[in-house]
Every structure is written in structure tokens, then in C-alpha cells.
Amino acid sequence: MPASTNPNIRLCETIHAVGCTYEALAKDVRRIAAENGELLQTNKSAISHWANGTRVPSGRAGQYLAEALSRRMGRVVTQTDIGLQPPEVEPATYADPVETVTGLGRADVERRRFLAIAAFTTAGVAMPLLHDHEATARVLRARTGRSLVGAEDIDVVRQITAAFSTADERLGGGHGLTTVTAYLADTAAPMLRGRFPSEALRQTAFGAVAELAYLAGWKHHDLGQEGAAQSYYHVGYQLACEADPHGHAAWMMRSLAHQALKLKQPHHCVDLVEGALARGAGHVDGQTEALLHITHARACAAVGENASASRALLAAEDALLREDGPQPSFSLLSGPAAGTVASHTAKALTEMKDFVGTEQQHRDALTRWDPIKFKRVHVLTYADLGDSLAAQARADEAVAAWTQALSLMDGMTSDRARKAITSIRPILAVYQRRRVPGAADLARHAREALV
């Protein structure tokens, strides 16, 4: 998009402050765009044009540029800070999570632009560490309506969440997203404005809607729409604080860390998960605590703290053996704890370059996840298993694992599954040249599946 010929002084000064080249910054912008499901061709010439004021970023490129500079500066840099937007255009921050989640749901249904262009930010990962829930709680208490809400109303929300969560695991995040967000905006969130017979029932209602918000975020994450996912996780955390400031809030902190780790952005993740463990200590069952510990292990491994990661892996195993009460619905949404621990142990060991251990954990995970109920998990696990076998130079077995992943992906609307298959294509090209059995057929089927 053409602009004036006046240099963008704010952008020039910020780039000078971070001390990077235009080429390095362009690479950052491309990587962040990819994290958010968009392929950009931004190069050093584009950065130069933006800095010189001869052009301005189009689409979401300005957001990606601000995020790239934020990561290099170690603090939040907004589009206003770099001269791309006037102050009044920056998105507002709402103190009322009920209002926010209603707006998010309606934006999803109406395909509103602000949600479509939302970008994942590393600063957003740390949101729970800075959030003042007391102020939010006062707002929520002041806006109570007149309609009476009963246990039956809450049960319906839980049933719908469970049904769509089950479908999501089998068909991918694209299945039923609009239905989930419409129900969230039109029925579930407005319920929280009602009157409740008891405080316990009110907390249960907030917990049920927080779970539905988490599911909406998870579906966006599976589709590669990371900014929207993070927005839902933020509001899910705020609702969870009102429901249960210990266990449920800790779980939502874990969700934000999990997303960041998936995107290979470990900034704040160790602090966030350690905060979650501190909140949940003494308030969650062994299964849920194991899931917090395994996320801590992944966060530590991602930043090279292998000793801490090893201790967290052992803590997860110990917690998994505890039998001290039922697992709450909010952590049950992620599936059986033993399967999740095995899968995430494999990911931690991958960071630690233990590919033999990684292979064993992936194989263990496959035995712990029901292949019908958790079809997408099996796609991703077989893909990861193939990667670990390839890292051990076991080409034939890698091809077999990847073939199994591809065969299970049919009919699934999942960006994560597509990316898993896309990622194997470079090594498949090598295997084809080496005439590894099955590599040519797999490469052809992968091309057909990704059309």
C-alpha cells in the first residue's frame, strides 16, 4: 500500500534500538506470520520501504512487525509505538470477561475482522502473571441480572462442550466451530449475568463457560489461528479465576503455555507453569497435577534447563500414580492424563535430543489413546514417531509411521495435522533419491492430501 514519502521516524528509531538488520527483521516477520497460519514473502526491501515511509504494511503484516520488535526488545511494542496506527485504533482491553467472551463469539460467527486479524503475541503468554482479578470480580458482581439460573442450565453447557470436544478430536478444529462460538455468545455467556441459588452454583456456571471458551480457543489453535486462540484462552483464564482461582485458573495458565510451546516461543512459559503449579498445589488431583508438571518439563527443556526438565518429568510420573479424587472436567477435556503425559514426555525428550526415549514415549502414547475417540492424536503421534525414527536413521520405519499418520488424516479439518504432513516432505524427497521403499508412494499421497 503506498504511503507518504516522509520517513517513519518511530519505526526507524525502534529498529535502531533493537540493533538488527532489515533482513533479520524480515525473517522474524515471516516466521511470526507462519505461526499465525499465513505465508508472507516479506523481505528486507519491504522493511526498508516501511521505514522510509514510501509504503505501509498491508493486512496483518503491521501486527507481525510489532510482535517481531516486541520479541527483540523484551517488552510490548504496539503498532502505535512504531507509527503504524493512531492511538485510538489499538484494540481495547475489557475488564469484563463476560462482555469479552460474548464479543469474541459473535465476532467468530459474523467473521468480524478484528478477530480474523488477531495475532499471537509472546507478551500475551504472560497475561495471567499480571492480571488483577479482584478488579474483574468487582465488575462482574456489579452487573448481575434478574434471570434465575439453575443446575439444569449449567448441565446443558457441559453436555454441549463434551459433545463438541469429542467431535473435535475425531474431525478436527474446523468441525462445528461456528456452532460452538454461537452458543457461547448467545446462550452460555449471557447465563453468567443471571442470579444463582448459591455461590457454589455460580462458580460452577463460570467454570462451565470457561471450559467452552477453552474449547473455542483449542479449535482455533488446531486451525492455526493462534491470535484468536490466545484471545479465547485469555478470557477463559479470567472466567476460570471466578470459578476456581486455584485448580481451574492453573489449568488455563497451562493452556497458554502449551500454545506458546507448540509455536516454539518459550518466553514466560517456565514462570507461567511454575505459577500454575503454585496455584494448584493442594487443590488439584494427581492426574491434573501430572499434566501441570509435564508442561513444566516441556517449558524447561525448551529453554535448555535439562536438569529441571528431568525433575519435572519424574514429578509428573509420581503425580500420575496418585489416586486422590476424581479428575475435574476442565482437565478431562484434554483426554486421558496418562496419554497426555506420554505424548508430552516425548516432546520434552525431543528437545533434550533423546530420540530413543522419544520413540518409546510415542509408542507408549499410542497404546494409551483410544484410536477412534482420539483420531487426531493418533495422526500427530504417528507423525512425531516417524520424526523420531528418521532422527535415528531408521528410514523404512519412519516411512511406515508417516504412512499411518496420513491414512488417518482423511476427512479431518486440522491445520496441525496438515502441518505435520507438510513437515515430512523435505526428508521424503531425500528418501526418494535414496530409493527408500514406500517413500515415493507416500510423497505422492501427501501431495494429494495437501491439495
C-alpha positions in Angstrom: 0.0 0.0 0.0 1.5 3.4 -1.0 2.2 5.9 1.8 3.7 9.3 2.1 7.4 10.0 1.3 8.1 11.0 4.9 10.3 8.5 6.9 8.6 6.6 9.7 10.8 8.0 12.4 9.2 5.9 15.2 9.8 2.7 13.3 13.4 3.7 12.3 14.2 4.5 15.9 12.8 1.2 17.2 14.7 -0.8 14.6 17.9 1.1 15.5 17.2 0.4 19.3 16.9 -3.4 18.7 20.1 -3.4 16.6 19.0 -5.8 13.9 19.3 -5.7 10.1 16.3 -5.3 7.8 17.0 -8.8 6.6 16.8 -10.3 10.1 13.7 -8.4 10.9 12.0 -9.5 7.7 12.8 -13.1 8.6 11.2 -12.6 12.0 8.1 -11.2 10.3 7.8 -14.2 8.0 8.2 -16.6 10.9 5.6 -14.9 13.1 3.2 -14.8 10.1 3.7 -18.6 9.7 2.9 -19.1 13.4 -0.4 -17.4 12.7 -1.2 -19.5 9.6 -0.1 -17.0 6.9 2.6 -17.2 4.3 4.3 -13.9 3.7 7.1 -13.0 1.3 8.3 -10.0 3.4 12.0 -9.2 2.6 14.5 -6.5 3.6 13.2 -4.2 0.8 9.7 -4.3 2.4 11.2 -3.3 5.7 13.1 -0.5 4.1 10.0 0.8 2.4 8.1 0.8 5.7 10.9 2.6 7.5 11.3 5.1 4.7 7.6 5.8 4.6 7.2 5.0 1.0 4.8 2.1 1.8 2.9 0.8 4.8 2.3 -2.8 5.8 -0.9 -4.4 4.4 -3.2 -7.0 6.1 -1.7 -8.3 9.3 1.9 -7.5 8.5 1.9 -4.5 10.8 0.9 -6.7 13.7 3.6 -9.2 12.8 6.2 -6.4 12.6 5.2 -5.1 16.1 5.4 -8.6 17.5 8.8 -9.2 16.0 10.1 -5.9 17.5 8.5 -6.8 20.8 10.4 -10.1 21.0 13.6 -8.4 20.2 13.0 -5.5 22.7 11.8 -7.8 25.5 8.7 -5.6 26.1 5.5 -4.9 24.3 5.8 -2.7 21.1 2.5 -1.7 19.6 1.7 -0.5 16.1 1.1 2.9 17.6 4.7 2.8 19.1 6.1 2.3 15.6 3.9 4.8 13.8 1.6 2.5 12.0 -1.7 3.3 13.8 -3.1 6.3 15.8 -3.7 5.5 19.5 -7.5 5.2 19.1 -7.1 2.2 16.7 -5.3 0.0 19.2 -7.7 -2.8 20.4 -9.4 -2.0 23.7 -8.9 -4.1 26.9 -12.1 -5.1 28.6 -12.4 -5.5 32.3 -15.5 -7.7 32.0 -14.7 -11.2 30.7 -18.4 -12.0 30.1 -18.6 -9.0 27.7 -15.4 -10.0 26.1 -16.3 -13.7 25.5 -19.7 -12.6 24.1 -17.9 -10.3 21.7 -15.4 -12.9 20.7 -18.1 -15.5 20.0 -20.2 -13.0 17.9 -17.1 -11.9 16.0 -16.5 -15.6 15.1 -20.0 -16.1 13.9 -20.0 -12.8 11.9 -16.5 -13.3 10.6 -15.5 -9.9 12.2 -12.2 -8.6 11.0 -10.6 -7.8 14.4 -10.7 -11.5 15.4 -9.6 -12.7 12.0 -6.5 -10.5 12.1 -5.6 -11.1 15.7 -2.0 -12.3 16.1 -0.4 -14.4 18.8 2.0 -12.4 21.0 4.6 -13.6 23.4 3.6 -10.7 25.7 0.1 -12.3 25.8 1.6 -15.5 27.3 2.4 -13.7 30.5 -1.1 -12.2 30.9 -2.0 -14.3 34.0 1.1 -13.2 35.8 0.0 -9.6 35.5 -3.8 -9.9 35.8 -5.6 -8.3 38.7 -8.7 -10.5 39.1 -10.0 -8.5 42.1 -10.9 -5.6 39.8 -12.5 -8.0 37.3 -14.5 -9.7 40.1 -15.9 -6.3 41.3 -17.1 -5.6 37.7 -18.8 -9.0 37.5 -20.6 -8.6 40.8 -21.9 -5.2 39.8 -23.5 -6.5 36.6 -25.8 -9.3 37.8 -29.1 -9.6 36.1 -32.5 -10.9 37.2 -33.0 -14.2 35.5 -32.6 -17.3 37.7 -30.0 -19.8 36.6 -30.3 -23.4 37.8 -28.2 -26.6 37.7 -30.0 -27.8 34.5 -28.8 -24.8 32.6 -25.2 -25.4 33.5 -25.5 -29.1 32.8 -26.6 -28.3 29.2 -23.5 -26.2 28.7 -21.3 -29.0 29.9 -23.0 -31.6 27.7 -22.6 -29.4 24.6 -18.9 -28.8 25.5 -18.3 -32.5 25.9 -20.1 -33.4 22.6 -18.2 -30.9 20.5 -15.0 -31.8 22.2 -15.5 -35.4 21.2 -16.2 -34.4 17.6 -13.2 -32.1 17.6 -10.9 -34.9 18.4 -12.2 -37.0 15.6 -12.9 -34.4 12.9 -10.6 -31.5 13.7 -11.0 -27.9 14.9 -12.8 -26.8 11.8 -15.8 -29.0 12.6 -18.5 -27.1 14.5 -16.5 -24.0 15.3 -19.3 -21.6 14.3 -21.9 -23.6 16.3 -19.7 -23.6 19.4 -19.0 -19.9 19.3 -22.6 -19.0 18.5 -23.8 -21.0 21.5 -21.1 -19.4 23.7 -22.1 -15.9 22.7 -25.9 -16.3 22.6 -26.6 -18.7 25.5 -23.7 -19.7 27.7 -22.0 -16.3 28.4 -25.3 -14.4 28.9 -26.2 -17.0 31.5 -23.4 -15.7 33.7 -25.4 -12.4 34.1 -28.1 -14.2 35.9 -28.9 -14.9 39.6 -27.8 -18.1 41.2 -29.4 -20.0 44.2 -25.9 -20.4 45.8 -22.3 -19.2 45.4 -21.3 -22.7 44.6 -23.6 -22.9 41.6 -22.4 -19.5 40.4 -18.8 -20.8 40.5 -19.9 -24.0 38.6 -21.5 -21.8 35.9 -18.4 -19.7 35.4 -16.4 -22.9 35.2 -18.6 -24.4 32.6 -18.4 -21.3 30.4 -14.6 -21.2 30.9 -14.4 -24.7 29.5 -16.5 -23.8 26.5 -14.2 -20.8 25.9 -11.2 -23.1 26.2 -12.7 -25.4 23.6 -13.3 -22.5 21.2 -9.6 -21.5 21.7 -8.5 -25.0 21.2 -10.4 -25.3 17.9 -8.8 -22.1 16.6 -5.4 -23.4 17.7 -6.0 -26.6 15.7 -6.8 -24.5 12.7 -3.6 -22.5 13.0 -5.5 -19.3 14.1 -3.2 -18.6 17.0 -4.2 -15.0 17.7 -7.9 -15.9 18.1 -6.9 -19.0 20.2 -4.9 -16.8 22.6 -7.8 -14.4 22.9 -10.1 -17.2 24.0 -7.5 -18.6 26.4 -7.2 -15.1 28.0 -10.9 -14.8 28.6 -11.1 -18.5 29.7 -8.5 -17.7 32.3 -10.4 -14.8 33.6 -13.7 -16.8 33.8 -11.8 -19.7 35.5 -10.5 -17.3 38.2 -14.1 -16.5 39.1 -14.9 -20.3 39.2 -11.9 -21.7 40.9 -8.8 -19.4 41.4 -6.7 -22.5 42.2 -7.1 -25.6 40.0 -9.1 -24.2 37.1 -7.1 -21.0 36.8 -3.9 -23.0 37.0 -5.2 -25.2 34.1 -5.8 -22.1 31.9 -2.3 -20.8 32.7 -1.1 -24.2 31.4 -3.1 -23.8 28.2 -1.4 -20.5 27.4 2.0 -22.1 28.0 1.1 -25.1 25.9 0.2 -23.0 22.9 3.4 -21.0 23.2 5.5 -24.1 23.4 3.8 -25.6 20.4 4.8 -22.4 18.5 8.3 -22.7 19.8 8.0 -19.5 21.8 9.0 -20.5 25.3 9.2 -16.9 26.6 7.5 -16.6 30.0 6.5 -20.3 29.9 8.6 -21.5 32.8 7.4 -18.7 35.0 3.8 -19.3 33.9 3.8 -23.0 34.6 5.6 -22.6 37.9 2.9 -20.1 38.8 0.3 -22.6 37.8 1.9 -25.3 40.0 2.0 -22.9 42.9 -1.7 -22.1 42.5 -2.8 -25.7 42.0 -0.7 -27.2 44.9 -3.0 -28.9 47.3 -6.1 -28.1 45.2 -5.9 -30.5 42.2 -5.9 -34.3 41.9 -2.9 -36.3 40.8 -3.9 -36.6 37.2 -4.3 -32.8 36.8 -1.1 -32.1 38.7 0.8 -34.5 36.4 -0.4 -32.5 33.4 1.0 -29.3 35.0 4.3 -31.0 35.8 4.7 -32.4 32.2 4.1 -28.9 30.8 6.7 -27.6 33.2 9.1 -30.2 31.9 8.5 -29.1 28.3 9.0 -25.5 29.2 12.3 -26.2 30.9 13.5 -28.4 28.1 12.6 -25.7 25.6 14.9 -23.2 27.3 17.8 -25.7 27.8 17.2 -26.3 31.5 17.5 -30.1 31.2 18.1 -30.8 34.9 14.9 -29.0 35.8 13.1 -30.7 32.9 14.2 -34.2 34.2 13.0 -33.4 37.7 9.6 -32.3 36.3 9.3 -35.5 34.3 9.8 -37.5 37.5 7.3 -35.3 39.3 4.7 -35.9 36.5 5.2 -39.7 36.8 4.8 -39.6 40.6 1.7 -37.4 40.4 0.1 -39.7 37.8 0.3 -42.6 40.3 -1.7 -40.8 43.0 -5.3 -41.8 43.4 -6.7 -38.9 45.4 -10.0 -38.0 43.8 -11.8 -37.5 40.5 -10.2 -35.6 37.7 -12.2 -32.3 37.1 -14.0 -31.7 33.8 -11.7 -28.9 32.8 -8.6 -31.1 32.6 -10.5 -34.1 31.3 -11.2 -32.1 28.1 -7.6 -32.8 27.1 -8.2 -36.6 27.2 -6.6 -39.3 29.4 -3.8 -37.9 31.6 -1.6 -40.9 31.1 -1.7 -40.5 27.3 -1.0 -36.8 27.5 1.9 -37.3 29.9 3.4 -39.9 27.5 3.0 -37.6 24.5 4.4 -34.5 26.2 7.3 -36.5 27.7 8.2 -37.4 24.2 8.2 -33.8 23.2 10.4 -32.8 26.2 12.8 -35.6 25.3 12.9 -34.4 21.7 14.1 -31.0 23.0 16.7 -32.9 25.0 17.8 -34.8 21.9 16.9 -38.2 23.4 15.4 -39.7 20.3 15.4 -43.3 21.6 13.4 -42.1 24.7 11.2 -40.1 22.4 10.3 -43.1 20.3 9.4 -45.2 23.3 7.2 -42.5 24.7 5.3 -42.0 21.4 4.8 -45.8 21.2 3.5 -45.7 24.8 1.2 -42.8 24.0 -0.3 -44.8 21.1 -1.4 -47.5 23.5 -3.0 -45.0 25.9 -5.1 -43.1 23.4 -8.3 -44.7 22.0 -7.7 -44.7 18.3 -11.4 -44.0 17.5 -12.1 -41.3 20.1 -8.8 -39.6 19.6 -8.1 -39.9 15.9 -6.3 -36.6 15.6 -4.0 -37.5 18.4 -3.0 -40.7 16.6 -2.3 -38.7 13.4 0.0 -36.3 15.2 1.6 -39.1 17.3 2.4 -41.3 14.3 3.9 -38.2 12.5 6.1 -37.4 15.6 7.0 -41.1 15.9 8.2 -41.0 12.3 10.3 -37.9 13.0 12.0 -39.7 15.9 12.7 -42.8 13.8 14.1 -40.6 11.0 16.4 -38.9 13.6 17.8 -42.4 14.3 18.4 -43.1 10.6 15.6 -45.7 10.5 14.1 -44.6 7.2 11.9 -47.7 6.4 10.2 -47.5 9.8 9.8 -43.7 9.6 8.0 -44.0 6.2 5.7 -46.7 7.8 4.8 -44.4 10.7 4.2 -41.4 8.4 2.1 -43.5 6.1 -0.1 -44.5 9.1 -0.5 -40.8 10.0 -1.5 -39.9 6.5 -4.0 -42.7 6.3 -5.8 -41.5 9.5 -6.0 -37.8 8.3 -8.7 -38.4 5.7 -11.8 -36.3 6.4 -10.1 -34.2 9.1 -10.1 -30.4 9.2 -7.0 -29.7 11.2 -4.2 -27.3 10.3 -1.9 -29.1 12.9 -2.4 -32.4 11.0 -1.7 -30.7 7.7 1.5 -29.1 9.0 2.6 -32.4 10.4 2.4 -34.0 7.0 3.9 -30.9 5.3 6.9 -31.1 7.5 7.9 -34.5 6.4 8.1 -33.7 2.7 11.8 -32.4 2.7 13.1 -35.7 4.2 10.8 -37.7 2.0 12.5 -36.1 -1.0 15.8 -37.3 0.3 14.4 -40.8 0.9 13.1 -40.9 -2.7 16.5 -40.1 -4.1 17.9 -43.0 -1.9 15.0 -45.2 -3.1 13.7 -46.0 0.4 10.8 -48.4 -0.1 7.4 -46.7 0.1 8.9 -43.1 0.1 7.7 -42.3 -3.5 4.1 -43.5 -2.8 4.0 -41.7 0.5 5.2 -38.5 -1.2 2.5 -38.8 -3.9 -0.2 -39.4 -1.3 1.0 -36.5 0.8 0.8 -34.1 -2.3 -2.8 -35.3 -3.0 -3.8 -34.9 0.7 -2.4 -31.4 0.9 -4.1 -30.0 -2.3 
